[in-house]
Amino acid sequence: MVAFNDIAHWRIQIFTLLLSVVAVLGVVMALPSIAVTAYHGRWGIALVDTLALAWLLGLWRARNLPYHVRVYNFLAMLYLLGVALMLTVGPISQVYLLAPPVLAAVLLGTWPALAALALSGATVGTLALTGHARLYVSDLPHQALASTLVVLLNYFCIGLLLTLTCSVLLQRLARSLGDLRTFTGTLEDGRSRLQAVNAELRLTSAAVANLNEMVIIARAVPQPGAEQPIVFVNDALLRRTGYTRDDMLGRSMRMLHGPETDRAEVARVVQAMTRAEPVAAEILNYTASGEPYWVEMEMVPFADEDGVNTHWVLVGRDVTERRKAADAIHRLAFYDVLTGLPNRRLLMDRLQEQLDAGCAAPHAAVMFIDLDHFKNINDARGHATGDLLLHAAAQRLSQLAGPADTVARLGGDEFVMLLAGLDTCDGGAAAGALAMAARIRAVLGQPFDIGGQAYQSTASIGVTLLPRAGQSVDDLLREADIAMYRAKAGGRDGVALFEDTMRAEVERRLTIERDLGQALANSELQMHVQLQVDRDERPVGAELLMRWRRADGTSVPPDVFIPAAEASGLIVKLGYWALREACHAWLRLSAAGHALPLSVNVSPSQFREPDFVAQVRAILHETGAPASQLIFEVTEGLLIENLDDTIARMHELARMGIRFSIDDFGTGYSNLGYLRRMPLYELKIDRSFINDTPGDANGTAIVQSILAMAAHLGLRVVAEGVETHDQAAFLAAHGAPGMQGYLFARPMPLPDMLALLEREPRAAAAPAGSSTVVSPASSSAGSPA
């Protein structure tokens, strides 16, 4: 459809209307004219009118023809009609020839109109000059050329006036319509944009109203400290807070704050608002019922076209669950689940802060607290009871700690207390730390009421002081731990203050443990043999003893490396190696004609290995040594734990032929009832009792009692550490046990002992220099299997 503001549209409308009017006028005027002219015999005029009317009606009916075709036909019909009338009616008909240029100006434009005017003027002039039409002027009746020229000039003047007027009018109209079209287009674009903006606003309003995020819009009040009244809240905010829209509109955004809202964070937000800057924060808000919830908010200013801040738009999301999860993660990361105390990680951070303060910080102390024999409570009453006791102990420690102190649980029954800000006026920091340690011992020593039952506990406490130059967090904990173990070694339920000598001792032990791991691979370990003789000094057996000679020629005493092996767990590996060496040693002795029973020390750790029996069976099968020629020496400490399992395992080994000896008898855990249940072969009297015999009455009485008891139980006895003839004579006169000691032979390598047996078949006491002496230690002191 053609636009109403298009000139072509209006020309079509004018032409359509004009054609209809002319058709009506033609019918109304032409029919009488045709009738009159026909009546008077003017058939030429009647014919012209008839043809013109038929042509006009044909154009009026032919609406499907193109616009320009119809217009040119219409103008041609008027032109031809004018020419025919001039020829038939006379010069008066030249008025018809003015119609084509004027209508061309209206219907087609200026240039077609001027062309039509030129054509009609030329036609009038041609008709006049050729005599077909006579043009005259009243004052020039006989001057045809002058009359024609005057008429043509007037004709062109009027024609140009009408044509140009119509053309200019149409041009101005076209320009106006163009402006109108442009304006209309602008209005349409503006309306479209306005409709789009309105639609977007409606969509935005609906979206904001239905957002899951909470939205507040407040009017900006520029006065310092003025409240910013709320002008809009969405549904999500109302649902979360429980307020109604009327409750909130017009009130300050601070209405959501409560007693635990962070005032410093609020002040930071207010400062950003005074500078008209966007700000983000996490703030604790409160619902209408007083329930706290955390909101993560972003607030941005909204300015008008002049840059003046008119509103604040706040968008918030509920992050309560996230904060709870973060708090839970934080507690899991930095706090002990059982007691709620800080864990190792948080303790390390606070220790580092204390060290970072350096000399600027007051003196402090780290106390390592370990509950004595806590494992017994766990084993006897279960972990639930043990956990309750740990929780109660943690509470007592927390009550003793000051506001600047830290009580942490490292795990198990180990606690650490950081005493910050020790008063050095009364006796120094050490005195203050030891005074606190005494209070801790007193508090933890009081009975714990758990489930209606009282449980007693004590604590061993190690203390180290700070700051000292070069200390690290690991140093602090290690020093306190070392001191705590010194307190345990001193009999438990005590306090030890760390000294540098303790660290040196621990470092030496660690060095021993490290080097011991490589000693076996480097063939630094050897098994020496010490003979056992009867009252006549005849060989009746031998004990294998482990010796360590480093590659540099230095020797490490057994009482040094055996405890290190026990502590590090290497004793199990060394024990199986020693058992295999004992089997090989017996085979060599047997091949040389000296098939003596061999005693091998077995540590409690090795004996409790689940596959110990299978390992023994495998070694015997591998070496081919007879089990009946091996005597396993065990200490009384083996009987402390899992006695029934221990006795069952001993019987299983005894059925294989293994014999058992209780080493260092009388120095450890002795229960005569248990001795009856075990498949024992031998008791070994500890050298400490032999040293006092026969000069000390008490020592002599103990030895005599052991010999008498063994005789009644049918057990063989070996006395260790026999170094004098008086001791040997006393033993020979009182039961004649087997004897082992420097008086008869020192521990020596197997080849040396074979040489000794070949040289002195009765194994008489050899001179001090006649055998290779590897260690000055006593015959079995600290020797493992």
C-alpha positions in Angstrom: 0.0 0.0 0.0 1.3 3.5 -1.1 2.1 5.7 1.8 -0.3 8.6 2.4 2.7 11.1 2.5 3.9 10.1 -1.0 3.2 12.7 -3.9 2.8 9.8 -6.3 0.0 8.5 -4.0 -1.8 11.9 -4.1 -1.4 12.2 -7.9 -3.0 8.8 -8.4 -5.8 9.9 -6.0 -6.2 13.2 -7.9 -6.2 11.6 -11.3 -8.7 9.0 -10.2 -11.0 11.6 -8.8 -10.4 13.9 -11.8 -11.1 11.2 -14.3 -14.4 10.4 -12.6 -15.4 14.0 -12.5 -14.4 14.6 -16.1 -16.3 11.4 -17.1 -19.4 12.7 -15.4 -19.0 16.2 -16.8 -18.3 14.7 -20.2 -21.5 12.7 -20.2 -23.5 15.6 -18.8 -22.0 18.2 -21.2 -21.1 16.2 -24.3 -24.4 14.5 -24.8 -26.3 17.8 -25.2 -23.5 19.2 -27.3 -23.6 16.2 -29.6 -27.3 16.5 -29.9 -27.3 20.2 -30.7 -24.5 20.0 -33.2 -26.1 17.0 -34.9 -29.4 18.8 -35.0 -27.8 21.7 -36.8 -25.8 19.4 -39.1 -22.4 20.0 -37.6 -21.5 16.4 -37.8 -17.8 17.0 -37.4 -18.2 18.5 -34.0 -20.6 15.8 -33.0 -18.1 13.2 -34.1 -15.3 14.8 -32.2 -17.4 15.0 -29.0 -18.5 11.4 -29.5 -15.0 10.1 -29.9 -13.6 12.1 -27.0 -16.4 10.9 -24.7 -15.8 7.3 -25.8 -12.1 7.6 -25.2 -12.7 9.2 -21.8 -15.1 6.5 -20.7 -12.7 3.9 -21.9 -9.9 5.4 -19.7 -12.2 5.6 -16.8 -13.1 1.9 -17.1 -9.5 0.8 -17.7 -8.4 1.0 -14.0 -5.8 -1.8 -14.4 -3.7 0.1 -16.8 -0.5 1.6 -15.4 -0.9 5.1 -14.1 1.4 6.8 -16.6 -0.4 5.0 -19.6 -3.8 6.3 -18.4 -2.4 9.9 -17.8 -0.7 10.1 -21.2 -3.9 8.8 -22.9 -6.0 11.4 -21.0 -3.7 14.2 -21.9 -3.6 13.0 -25.5 -7.4 12.9 -25.6 -7.6 16.5 -24.3 -4.9 17.6 -26.8 -6.6 16.0 -29.7 -10.0 17.3 -28.6 -8.6 20.8 -28.4 -7.1 20.6 -31.9 -10.3 19.2 -33.4 -12.4 21.9 -31.7 -10.1 24.6 -33.0 -10.5 23.2 -36.5 -14.3 22.9 -36.2 -15.4 25.5 -33.6 -12.8 28.1 -33.9 -10.0 29.9 -31.9 -12.1 29.8 -28.7 -11.3 26.2 -28.4 -7.6 26.9 -27.7 -8.7 26.9 -24.1 -8.8 23.1 -24.4 -5.1 23.1 -25.3 -4.3 24.7 -22.0 -5.6 21.7 -20.1 -2.8 19.2 -21.1 0.1 21.3 -19.7 -1.7 22.3 -16.6 -2.9 18.8 -15.8 0.6 17.4 -16.8 2.1 19.7 -14.2 -0.3 18.3 -11.6 -0.2 14.7 -12.7 3.3 14.2 -14.1 5.6 17.1 -13.1 7.3 20.2 -14.4 9.1 18.9 -17.4 6.2 16.9 -18.9 4.1 20.0 -18.3 6.5 22.3 -20.1 6.7 19.8 -22.9 2.9 19.7 -23.2 2.8 23.6 -23.1 5.3 23.8 -25.9 3.4 21.2 -28.0 0.1 23.0 -27.5 1.5 26.4 -28.2 3.3 25.1 -31.4 0.0 23.5 -32.4 -1.9 26.7 -32.0 0.7 28.7 -33.9 0.9 26.1 -36.7 -2.9 26.0 -37.1 -3.0 29.8 -37.2 -0.2 30.2 -39.7 -1.5 27.5 -42.0 -4.9 29.1 -42.0 -6.7 26.2 -40.4 -7.5 28.4 -37.4 -7.8 32.2 -37.4 -6.4 34.1 -34.5 -7.1 37.8 -34.4 -6.8 40.8 -32.2 -9.6 43.4 -32.2 -7.2 46.3 -33.0 -5.3 44.3 -35.6 -8.1 42.7 -37.6 -6.1 42.3 -40.9 -2.6 41.5 -39.5 -2.7 37.8 -39.1 0.9 37.3 -38.2 0.9 40.0 -35.6 -2.3 38.8 -34.2 -1.0 35.2 -34.1 2.2 36.4 -32.3 0.2 38.4 -29.7 -2.1 35.5 -29.0 0.7 33.0 -28.8 2.6 35.2 -26.4 -0.4 35.6 -24.2 -1.1 31.9 -24.5 2.4 31.0 -23.4 2.3 33.6 -20.6 -0.9 32.3 -19.2 0.2 28.7 -19.9 3.5 29.2 -18.1 1.8 31.0 -15.2 -0.6 28.2 -14.7 1.9 25.4 -15.4 4.7 26.8 -13.2 2.2 27.6 -10.5 0.9 24.1 -10.5 4.4 22.7 -10.7 5.8 24.8 -7.9 2.8 24.0 -5.9 3.2 20.3 -6.5 7.0 20.6 -5.8 6.3 22.3 -2.5 3.7 19.7 -1.7 6.1 16.9 -2.6 8.8 18.5 -0.4 6.3 18.9 2.4 5.2 15.4 2.0 8.8 14.3 2.1 9.4 16.2 5.3 6.2 14.7 6.6 7.4 11.3 5.6 10.7 11.8 7.3 8.9 13.1 10.4 6.5 10.3 10.2 9.4 7.8 9.9 11.1 9.5 12.9 7.8 9.2 14.8 7.5 5.6 13.8 11.0 4.8 14.8 10.5 6.7 18.1 7.3 4.9 18.7 8.9 1.6 17.9 11.8 2.4 20.2 9.4 3.6 22.9 7.4 0.4 22.6 10.6 -1.7 22.7 11.8 0.3 25.8 8.4 -0.1 27.4 8.4 -3.8 26.6 11.9 -4.0 28.0 10.9 -2.1 31.1 8.0 -4.4 31.6 10.2 -7.4 31.1 12.9 -6.0 33.4 10.4 -5.0 36.0 8.9 -8.5 35.9 12.3 -10.1 35.9 13.5 -8.0 38.8 10.3 -8.7 40.8 10.7 -12.4 40.3 14.5 -12.7 40.6 15.8 -15.2 43.2 18.3 -12.5 44.2 17.1 -9.9 46.6 16.8 -6.4 45.1 16.4 -3.1 46.8 16.2 0.4 45.2 16.6 3.3 47.4 16.4 7.0 46.7 19.8 8.7 47.1 19.8 11.5 49.7 23.1 13.5 49.3 23.2 14.9 52.8 26.0 13.3 54.9 24.6 10.7 57.3 21.1 10.9 55.8 19.1 7.7 55.5 18.4 6.4 52.0 14.7 5.6 51.8 13.6 2.4 50.1 11.5 2.9 47.0 11.4 -0.6 45.6 11.8 -4.2 46.9 11.3 -7.4 45.0 9.5 -10.5 46.0 12.6 -12.5 46.8 13.6 -10.0 49.5 10.1 -10.1 51.0 10.1 -13.9 51.1 13.5 -14.1 52.7 13.0 -11.4 55.3 9.3 -11.9 56.1 8.5 -8.2 55.8 5.7 -6.8 53.7 6.3 -4.2 51.0 4.5 -1.6 53.0 6.8 -2.4 56.0 9.8 -1.5 53.9 8.9 1.2 51.5 10.1 4.6 52.8 12.4 3.1 55.5 16.2 3.0 55.6 18.1 0.0 54.2 19.7 -0.3 57.7 16.4 -1.7 59.0 17.8 -5.1 58.1 20.8 -4.8 60.4 21.0 -6.4 63.8 23.1 -6.7 66.9 25.9 -8.9 65.3 26.1 -7.0 62.0 29.7 -6.0 61.5 29.8 -2.2 62.1 33.2 -1.8 60.5 31.9 -3.4 57.3 28.8 -1.2 57.4 31.0 1.9 57.8 33.1 0.8 54.8 29.9 0.6 52.7 28.8 4.0 53.9 32.1 5.5 53.0 31.8 4.2 49.5 28.2 5.6 49.2 29.5 9.1 50.2 31.9 8.9 47.3 29.1 7.5 45.0 31.2 4.4 44.3 30.0 0.9 43.7 30.7 -1.4 46.7 30.4 -5.1 47.5 30.2 -6.7 50.9 29.1 -9.7 52.9 26.9 -8.6 55.8 24.8 -10.3 58.5 21.2 -9.2 58.2 18.1 -10.2 60.1 14.6 -11.2 59.1 11.4 -9.8 60.6 11.4 -12.6 63.2 15.0 -11.9 64.2 16.6 -14.8 62.4 20.2 -13.9 61.2 21.2 -14.6 57.6 24.3 -13.8 55.6 23.8 -11.8 52.4 26.4 -11.1 49.7 25.5 -7.7 48.3 26.6 -5.4 45.5 25.4 -1.8 45.6 25.8 0.5 42.6 24.8 4.2 42.1 22.3 5.2 39.4 22.8 8.7 37.9 20.5 10.8 35.8 21.4 12.4 32.4 23.2 15.2 34.3 25.3 12.8 36.2 23.6 13.3 39.5 23.3 10.2 41.6 19.5 9.7 42.1 19.2 6.1 43.4 21.0 3.2 44.8 20.4 -0.3 43.4 21.3 -3.1 45.8 21.4 -6.8 44.6 22.0 -9.4 47.3 22.0 -13.2 47.4 21.6 -15.4 50.5 24.9 -17.0 51.3 24.0 -18.4 54.7 24.5 -22.0 53.7 27.8 -21.1 52.0 29.0 -19.3 55.1 28.0 -22.3 57.2 29.8 -24.6 54.9 32.9 -22.3 54.9 32.8 -22.2 58.7 32.5 -26.0 58.8 35.4 -26.3 56.4 37.4 -23.8 58.5 36.7 -25.8 61.7 37.6 -29.0 60.0 40.8 -27.4 58.7 41.9 -25.6 61.9 40.1 -27.3 64.8 40.0 -30.8 66.3 36.7 -32.5 65.7 36.6 -34.4 69.0 37.6 -31.6 71.5 36.9 -28.4 69.5 40.5 -27.3 70.3 42.8 -25.8 67.6 44.5 -28.6 65.6 48.1 -28.9 64.5 47.7 -26.6 61.6 46.2 -23.7 63.6 48.8 -24.2 66.3 51.6 -24.0 63.8 50.2 -20.7 62.5 50.0 -19.2 66.0 53.5 -20.5 66.8 54.8 -18.8 63.6 53.0 -15.6 64.6 54.7 -15.7 68.0 58.1 -16.3 66.3 57.6 -13.6 63.7 57.1 -11.1 66.5 60.7 -11.8 67.5 62.1 -9.8 70.4 59.1 -7.5 70.3 57.0 -10.3 71.7 57.1 -11.2 75.4 58.6 -14.5 76.5 56.5 -17.5 75.8 56.6 -21.3 76.3 55.4 -24.4 74.5 54.2 -27.3 76.6 53.8 -30.7 75.2 51.3 -32.7 77.3 50.8 -36.5 77.0 48.4 -38.5 79.1 50.1 -41.4 80.8 48.8 -44.9 80.0 45.9 -43.5 78.1 46.0 -46.6 75.9 45.0 -48.8 78.8 41.7 -46.9 79.2 41.0 -47.2 75.5 41.8 -51.0 75.5 39.9 -51.7 78.7 36.8 -49.4 78.3 36.7 -48.8 74.6 37.3 -45.7 72.4 34.1 -44.1 73.4 35.2 -43.8 77.0 38.6 -42.7 75.9 37.1 -39.9 73.7 35.0 -38.7 76.6 38.1 -38.6 78.8 40.0 -36.6 76.1 37.1 -34.2 75.8 37.1 -33.6 79.6 40.9 -33.2 79.6 40.6 -30.6 76.9 38.0 -28.7 78.9 40.3 -28.6 81.9 43.2 -27.4 79.9 41.1 -24.7 78.2 40.0 -23.4 81.6 43.6 -23.0 82.7 44.6 -21.1 79.6 44.6 -17.4 79.5 43.0 -15.3 76.7 46.3 -15.0 74.8 47.2 -18.7 75.2 46.4 -21.5 72.9 45.5 -25.1 73.8 45.7 -27.5 70.8 45.3 -31.2 70.3 47.8 -32.8 68.0 46.1 -36.2 68.0 45.6 -39.2 70.2 46.3 -38.2 73.8 48.8 -35.4 72.9 48.0 -31.8 73.7 50.1 -28.6 73.3 49.7 -25.4 75.2 51.3 -22.1 74.0 51.7 -19.8 76.9 52.0 -16.3 75.5 53.2 -13.3 77.6 55.0 -15.1 80.5 55.8 -12.8 83.4 59.6 -12.7 83.8 59.6 -10.7 87.0 59.3 -13.6 89.5 61.9 -16.1 88.6 61.9 -15.8 84.9 59.9 -17.4 82.1 61.0 -20.9 83.0 59.6 -20.5 86.5 56.3 -19.3 85.1 56.1 -22.2 82.6 56.9 -24.8 85.3 54.3 -23.3 87.6 51.7 -23.7 84.9 52.9 -27.2 84.3 52.4 -28.0 88.0 48.9 -26.6 87.8 48.2 -28.8 84.7 49.5 -31.9 86.4 47.3 -31.1 89.4 44.2 -30.6 87.3 44.7 -33.6 85.1 45.5 -35.7 88.1 42.0 -35.3 89.5 39.6 -38.1 88.8 37.5 -37.9 85.7 33.8 -38.9 86.1 32.7 -40.6 82.9 29.5 -42.5 82.8 29.3 -42.6 86.6 32.7 -44.2 87.0 35.9 -42.4 88.1 39.1 -42.7 85.9 42.5 -41.6 87.1 45.0 -40.1 84.7 48.4 -38.4 85.0 50.4 -36.4 82.5 53.9 -36.1 81.3 54.8 -32.6 80.3 57.7 -31.3 78.2 58.4 -27.5 78.2 60.5 -25.4 75.9 60.9 -21.6 76.0 60.9 -19.0 73.2 62.1 -16.8 71.6 65.6 -18.0 71.0 67.7 -17.1 68.0 67.1 -19.4 65.0 64.1 -21.2 66.4 61.5 -22.5 64.0 58.0 -23.9 64.6 59.2 -27.4 64.0 62.0 -26.8 66.4 59.6 -25.7 69.1 57.4 -28.8 68.8 60.4 -31.1 68.6 62.0 -29.6 71.7 58.8 -29.8 73.7 58.3 -33.4 72.5 61.8 -34.4 73.4 61.4 -32.9 76.9 58.0 -34.7 77.3 59.7 -38.1 76.5 62.4 -37.2 79.0 59.6 -36.7 81.6 58.1 -40.1 80.6 61.5 -41.8 80.9 61.8 -40.3 84.3 58.8 -42.3 85.5 55.9 -40.4 84.0 53.6 -37.9 85.8 56.4 -35.4 85.7 57.7 -32.2 84.0 60.9 -31.7 82.0 62.4 -28.5 80.8 64.1 -28.8 77.4 67.9 -28.5 77.4 70.3 -28.5 74.4 71.8 -31.8 75.7 68.4 -33.5 75.1 68.5 -32.5 71.4 72.0 -33.8 71.0 70.9 -37.1 72.5 67.9 -37.3 70.1 70.0 -36.4 67.1 72.5 -39.0 68.0 69.7 -41.6 68.3 68.3 -40.5 64.9 71.8 -40.8 63.4 72.1 -44.3 64.8 68.7 -45.3 63.4 69.6 -43.9 60.0 73.0 -45.6 59.9 71.6 -48.8 61.3 69.3 -49.1 58.3 72.4 -49.3 56.0 74.6 -51.3 58.3 73.2 -54.6 57.4 73.4 -53.9 53.7 77.0 -52.7 54.1 78.0 -55.9 56.1 78.8 -53.9 59.2 76.8 -56.2 61.5 78.2 -59.4 62.7 77.1 -62.2 65.1 79.6 -63.0 67.8 79.4 -66.1 70.0 79.9 -66.4 73.7 80.3 -69.9 75.2 78.3 -71.3 78.1 80.0 -73.9 80.3 79.1 -76.3 83.1 80.7 -76.6 86.6 83.7 -78.4 85.0 84.1 -75.6 82.4 83.0 -77.9 79.6 81.1 -76.2 76.7 77.4 -76.8 77.0 76.1 -74.2 74.7 76.7 -70.7 73.3 74.8 -67.4 72.9 74.8 -65.4 69.7 75.3 -61.7 70.3 75.0 -58.9 67.6 77.9 -56.5 67.2 78.2 -53.4 65.0 81.5 -52.3 63.7 81.3 -49.3 61.3 83.3 -49.1 58.1 85.6 -46.5 59.8 86.5 -49.0 62.4 84.5 -47.6 65.3 82.1 -49.8 67.2 78.6 -49.0 68.4 77.7 -50.7 71.7 74.6 -53.0 71.7 73.0 -51.0 74.5 73.1 -48.0 72.0 71.9 -49.5 68.7 69.5 -52.2 70.0 67.1 -49.6 71.6 67.4 -47.6 68.3 66.4 -50.7 66.3 63.5 -51.3 68.7 62.3 -47.7 68.3 62.6 -47.6 64.5 61.1 -51.1 63.9 64.4 -52.4 62.4 64.6 -54.9 65.1 62.2 -57.3 63.2 64.4 -57.3 60.1 67.6 -57.7 62.2 66.0 -60.4 64.2 65.3 -62.6 61.2 68.8 -62.0 59.9 70.2 -63.0 63.3 68.1 -66.2 63.3 69.3 -67.1 59.9 72.9 -66.5 61.0 72.4 -68.7 64.1 71.3 -71.5 61.9 74.3 -71.2 59.7 76.6 -70.9 62.8 75.2 -74.2 64.2 75.8 -75.9 60.9 79.4 -74.8 60.9 79.8 -75.9 64.6 78.3 -79.3 63.8 80.5 -79.8 60.8 83.5 -79.1 63.0 82.3 -81.6 65.6 81.0 -79.1 68.1 77.2 -79.3 67.8 76.4 -77.0 70.7 72.9 -75.6 71.3 72.7 -72.0 70.4 70.7 -69.3 72.1 69.3 -66.5 70.1 67.6 -63.4 71.5 64.1 -62.7 70.2 62.6 -59.2 70.7 59.0 -58.8 71.8 58.3 -56.8 68.6 59.6 -59.7 66.4 57.8 -62.4 68.5 54.4 -60.6 68.1 54.7 -60.4 64.3 51.7 -62.3 62.9 53.8 -64.5 60.6 56.6 -65.1 63.1 56.0 -68.8 63.4 55.9 -69.1 59.6 59.1 -67.1 59.2 60.9 -69.4 61.7 59.7 -72.5 59.9 60.8 -71.1 56.6 64.3 -70.2 57.9 64.7 -73.7 59.4 63.6 -75.2 56.1 65.9 -73.0 54.1 69.0 -73.6 56.2 68.4 -77.2 57.3 69.3 -76.5 60.9 67.5 -78.6 63.5 64.9 -76.7 65.6 65.9 -78.7 68.7 69.3 -77.0 68.7 67.9 -73.5 68.9 67.0 -71.8 72.2 64.9 -68.6 71.9 65.8 -66.1 74.7 62.8 -63.9 75.5 62.5 -61.2 78.2 59.8 -61.0 80.8 58.4 -57.9 79.0 57.0 -60.3 76.4 54.5 -61.5 79.0 52.9 -58.1 79.6 50.7 -57.9 76.6 48.4 -60.6 75.1 49.7 -63.3 77.4 47.4 -66.0 76.1 48.4 -65.4 72.5 52.1 -65.4 73.5 51.8 -68.7 75.4 49.9 -70.3 72.5 52.6 -69.2 70.0 55.4 -70.5 72.3 53.7 -73.9 72.4 53.4 -73.9 68.7 57.1 -73.3 68.3 57.9 -75.8 71.1 56.1 -78.5 69.0 58.6 -77.7 66.2 61.4 -78.4 68.7 62.3 -74.8 69.7 63.3 -74.4 73.3 62.7 -71.2 75.4 64.7 -69.3 77.9 63.7 -66.4 80.1 66.5 -63.8 79.7 67.5 -61.4 82.6 65.2 -63.4 84.9 64.2 -61.5 88.1 64.6 -57.9 86.6 61.2 -57.6 84.9 57.6 -58.7 85.1 57.7 -62.0 87.0 54.7 -64.2 87.7 55.4 -67.7 88.8 51.9 -68.9 87.7 52.6 -67.8 84.1 55.9 -69.7 84.2 54.0 -72.9 84.8 51.9 -72.4 81.7 54.9 -71.7 79.3 57.0 -74.4 77.7 60.2 -73.2 79.3 63.6 -74.9 79.1 65.8 -72.4 80.9 66.1 -69.4 83.2 69.0 -67.0 82.8 70.0 -65.2 86.0 70.7 -61.5 85.3 74.3 -60.4 85.7 73.2 -57.8 88.2 72.5 -60.5 90.8 75.7 -62.4 90.0 77.8 -59.3 90.5 76.6 -59.2 94.2 77.4 -62.9 94.7 78.7 -64.2 97.0 79.7 -61.0 98.9 76.2 -59.5 99.2 73.7 -61.4 101.3 70.6 -60.1 99.5 72.0 -60.8 96.0 73.2 -64.2 97.2 69.7 -65.0 98.6 68.1 -64.1 95.3 70.4 -66.3 93.3 69.8 -69.2 95.7 66.0 -68.7 95.4 66.1 -68.7 91.7 68.2 -71.9 91.6 65.9 -73.6 94.1 62.8 -72.6 92.2 64.3 -73.8 88.9 65.2 -77.1 90.4 61.6 -77.6 91.6 60.3 -76.6 88.2 62.8 -78.8 86.4 64.3 -75.9 84.5 67.9 -75.5 83.4 69.6 -72.3 84.7 72.4 -70.2 83.2 74.1 -67.5 85.2 75.2 -64.5 83.1 78.1 -62.2 83.9 80.4 -64.7 85.7 83.7 -62.9 85.9 85.4 -64.2 89.1 86.4 -67.6 90.4 84.5 -66.9 93.7 81.3 -66.4 91.7 82.0 -69.7 89.7 82.8 -71.6 92.9 79.6 -70.3 94.6 77.5 -71.4 91.6 79.1 -74.7 91.4 78.4 -75.3 95.1 74.7 -74.2 94.8 73.0 -76.1 92.0 75.8 -76.0 89.5 74.0 -74.0 86.8 75.5 -73.3 83.4 77.8 -70.3 83.4 78.4 -67.5 80.9 80.9 -64.7 81.3 84.3 -63.2 80.7 85.8 -65.6 83.2 85.4 -68.3 80.5 85.2 -66.6 77.2 84.4 -63.2 75.7 82.0 -62.8 72.8 84.0 -63.5 69.6 83.5 -64.2 66.0 82.6 -67.8 65.1 86.0 -68.7 63.5 87.7 -67.6 66.7 85.4 -69.7 68.9 86.0 -72.7 66.6 89.8 -72.2 67.0 89.3 -71.9 70.8 87.4 -75.1 70.9 90.0 -76.9 68.8 92.8 -75.6 71.0 91.2 -76.1 74.4 88.6 -78.9 74.1 87.7 -78.5 77.8 87.3 -74.8 77.2 89.4 -73.8 80.1 89.5 -70.1 80.9 91.6 -68.4 78.4 93.9 -65.6 79.0 92.5 -62.2 78.4 94.3 -61.7 75.1 93.7 -65.2 73.7 90.5 -64.4 72.0 89.2 -61.6 69.8 87.3 -59.1 71.9 84.8 -57.2 69.8 82.8 -55.4 72.5 83.6 -54.7 76.1 79.9 -55.1 76.9 78.7 -57.9 79.1 77.8 -61.2 77.6 74.2 -60.4 76.8 73.6 -56.8 77.6 71.2 -55.4 75.1 71.7 -58.2 72.6 68.9 -59.0 70.2 68.0 -62.1 68.3 
